[in-house]
């Protein structure tokens, strides 16, 4: 069992247990053995003119606590070297509504990270920051802007069709510059926020950060709180992500469960929406690309000229930091990216190109790569059909949605297969 406690520094116990990871939430701690998470966020939110509700602020606290636990609990210490059992105590302003959602939250975190979670919600946290002067934004929705291809196309489409999104970014190494540039180019410099959640640890951090995406959704909620006062209808949070990567099907039996990330999987985001509805947070998640491949998203972009000018600056790689902020070219996100350029008949203008450019050779070089797994998955799909490939991974889908999910899997595999054929891999 991994134990994590996230609380205001004043609440943390005077004597620290050796087998517990302690975090000071929203403040620095000067004590040995106590880390911190998002120490400047309270003041930053207040300065920007935000006054989030207690429910929104408490969800943000939960999300930050999950991220701290995800980073501080090493998978290598688990019995199987991967699956963790994590217990988290998080102190909230109004813990009552969240106690009622405890089992639902634990279930969606199980989907997201592949671990077993136990959440304990406790009272005593400080109330959310309240700005003395509320900011006013000429915006009609929230759009998550990650710096990736899908979020860029989503941003272009919203702008081209007359919408006025308030863009929200979660700062990740290597993406801040492109995120800001995208917002500025789309004329939304005054409707753009990027937030980070710096975490200090007293041990080596876990690298497989499956739980980080929950903070991105929490930041979307935080931004939506600036628009809720102007509208009685729920605020739309647009999540532009292609359907193939949202499902992120296991390419083979060795990549099942949390070995395939589920950051926008329908089970996870559907559970998140259900929880927000239950605690009366007035937002609605929107997924305009959930039945489209990445290639189809590029092909259907509403402003192709703007797309071609910006797309090379977007980031897709799962190993981006490992290769000096250069796309590796052979992880699954890179392969899907390269296949999308091919499908859309766009010149691949990816900045600095790819570390492994020639896929016919890249699979034989050392280091993690997904070329072989994708090739086998494609060949099996062509031989046995998409239903066998999908297996039980679509058991969550309704009878109406399942054929559409099968369709996006088929077309996504076809895009990947054509890429590998062009490179002489298959």
Secondary structure as the mmCIF struct_conf table of DSSP 4:
data_model
#
loop_
_struct_conf.conf_type_id
_struct_conf.id
_struct_conf.beg_label_comp_id
_struct_conf.beg_label_asym_id
_struct_conf.beg_label_seq_id
_struct_conf.end_label_comp_id
_struct_conf.end_label_asym_id
_struct_conf.end_label_seq_id
STRN STRN1 UNK A 2 UNK A 7
TURN_TY1_P TURN_TY1_P1 UNK A 9 UNK A 11
BEND BEND1 UNK A 12 UNK A 12
BEND BEND2 UNK A 14 UNK A 15
TURN_TY1_P TURN_TY1_P2 UNK A 18 UNK A 19
STRN STRN2 UNK A 20 UNK A 25
TURN_TY1_P TURN_TY1_P3 UNK A 26 UNK A 26
BEND BEND3 UNK A 27 UNK A 27
BEND BEND4 UNK A 31 UNK A 31
TURN_TY1_P TURN_TY1_P4 UNK A 32 UNK A 33
STRN STRN3 UNK A 34 UNK A 37
BEND BEND5 UNK A 38 UNK A 38
TURN_TY1_P TURN_TY1_P5 UNK A 39 UNK A 40
HELX_RH_AL_P HELX_RH_AL_P1 UNK A 41 UNK A 47
TURN_TY1_P TURN_TY1_P6 UNK A 48 UNK A 49
HELX_RH_AL_P HELX_RH_AL_P2 UNK A 54 UNK A 72
BEND BEND6 UNK A 73 UNK A 73
HELX_RH_3T_P HELX_RH_3T_P1 UNK A 75 UNK A 77
BEND BEND7 UNK A 78 UNK A 78
TURN_TY1_P TURN_TY1_P7 UNK A 79 UNK A 80
BEND BEND8 UNK A 81 UNK A 82
STRN STRN4 UNK A 85 UNK A 92
BEND BEND9 UNK A 93 UNK A 94
HELX_RH_AL_P HELX_RH_AL_P3 UNK A 96 UNK A 100
TURN_TY1_P TURN_TY1_P8 UNK A 101 UNK A 101
HELX_RH_AL_P HELX_RH_AL_P4 UNK A 102 UNK A 113
BEND BEND10 UNK A 114 UNK A 115
STRN STRN5 UNK A 116 UNK A 123
HELX_LH_PP_P HELX_LH_PP_P1 UNK A 125 UNK A 129
BEND BEND11 UNK A 132 UNK A 133
BEND BEND12 UNK A 140 UNK A 140
STRN STRN6 UNK A 141 UNK A 144
BEND BEND13 UNK A 147 UNK A 148
HELX_RH_AL_P HELX_RH_AL_P5 UNK A 149 UNK A 160
TURN_TY1_P TURN_TY1_P9 UNK A 161 UNK A 162
STRN STRN7 UNK A 165 UNK A 170
TURN_TY1_P TURN_TY1_P10 UNK A 173 UNK A 175
HELX_RH_AL_P HELX_RH_AL_P6 UNK A 176 UNK A 185
TURN_TY1_P TURN_TY1_P11 UNK A 186 UNK A 187
TURN_TY1_P TURN_TY1_P12 UNK A 189 UNK A 190
BEND BEND14 UNK A 191 UNK A 191
STRN STRN8 UNK A 192 UNK A 195
STRN STRN9 UNK A 199 UNK A 199
BEND BEND15 UNK A 202 UNK A 203
HELX_LH_PP_P HELX_LH_PP_P2 UNK A 204 UNK A 206
BEND BEND16 UNK A 207 UNK A 207
HELX_RH_3T_P HELX_RH_3T_P2 UNK A 210 UNK A 212
HELX_RH_AL_P HELX_RH_AL_P7 UNK A 213 UNK A 228
TURN_TY1_P TURN_TY1_P13 UNK A 229 UNK A 230
BEND BEND17 UNK A 232 UNK A 233
HELX_LH_PP_P HELX_LH_PP_P3 UNK A 234 UNK A 234
STRN STRN10 UNK A 235 UNK A 238
HELX_RH_AL_P HELX_RH_AL_P8 UNK A 243 UNK A 247
BEND BEND18 UNK A 251 UNK A 252
HELX_RH_3T_P HELX_RH_3T_P3 UNK A 253 UNK A 255
HELX_RH_3T_P HELX_RH_3T_P4 UNK A 257 UNK A 259
BEND BEND19 UNK A 260 UNK A 260
TURN_TY1_P TURN_TY1_P14 UNK A 263 UNK A 264
HELX_RH_AL_P HELX_RH_AL_P9 UNK A 266 UNK A 278
TURN_TY1_P TURN_TY1_P15 UNK A 279 UNK A 280
STRN STRN11 UNK A 283 UNK A 286
TURN_TY1_P TURN_TY1_P16 UNK A 288 UNK A 291
HELX_RH_AL_P HELX_RH_AL_P10 UNK A 294 UNK A 299
TURN_TY1_P TURN_TY1_P17 UNK A 300 UNK A 300
BEND BEND20 UNK A 302 UNK A 302
HELX_RH_AL_P HELX_RH_AL_P11 UNK A 304 UNK A 310
HELX_RH_3T_P HELX_RH_3T_P5 UNK A 311 UNK A 313
TURN_TY1_P TURN_TY1_P18 UNK A 318 UNK A 324
BEND BEND21 UNK A 325 UNK A 326
STRN STRN12 UNK A 327 UNK A 327
BEND BEND22 UNK A 329 UNK A 329
BEND BEND23 UNK A 331 UNK A 331
HELX_RH_AL_P HELX_RH_AL_P12 UNK A 332 UNK A 344
TURN_TY1_P TURN_TY1_P19 UNK A 345 UNK A 345
TURN_TY1_P TURN_TY1_P20 UNK A 351 UNK A 352
STRN STRN13 UNK A 354 UNK A 354
BEND BEND24 UNK A 355 UNK A 356
HELX_RH_AL_P HELX_RH_AL_P13 UNK A 359 UNK A 362
TURN_TY1_P TURN_TY1_P21 UNK A 363 UNK A 364
BEND BEND25 UNK A 365 UNK A 367
HELX_RH_AL_P HELX_RH_AL_P14 UNK A 371 UNK A 384
HELX_RH_AL_P HELX_RH_AL_P15 UNK A 386 UNK A 390
HELX_RH_3T_P HELX_RH_3T_P6 UNK A 391 UNK A 394
TURN_TY1_P TURN_TY1_P22 UNK A 395 UNK A 396
BEND BEND26 UNK A 397 UNK A 397
HELX_RH_AL_P HELX_RH_AL_P16 UNK A 399 UNK A 422
TURN_TY1_P TURN_TY1_P23 UNK A 423 UNK A 424
#
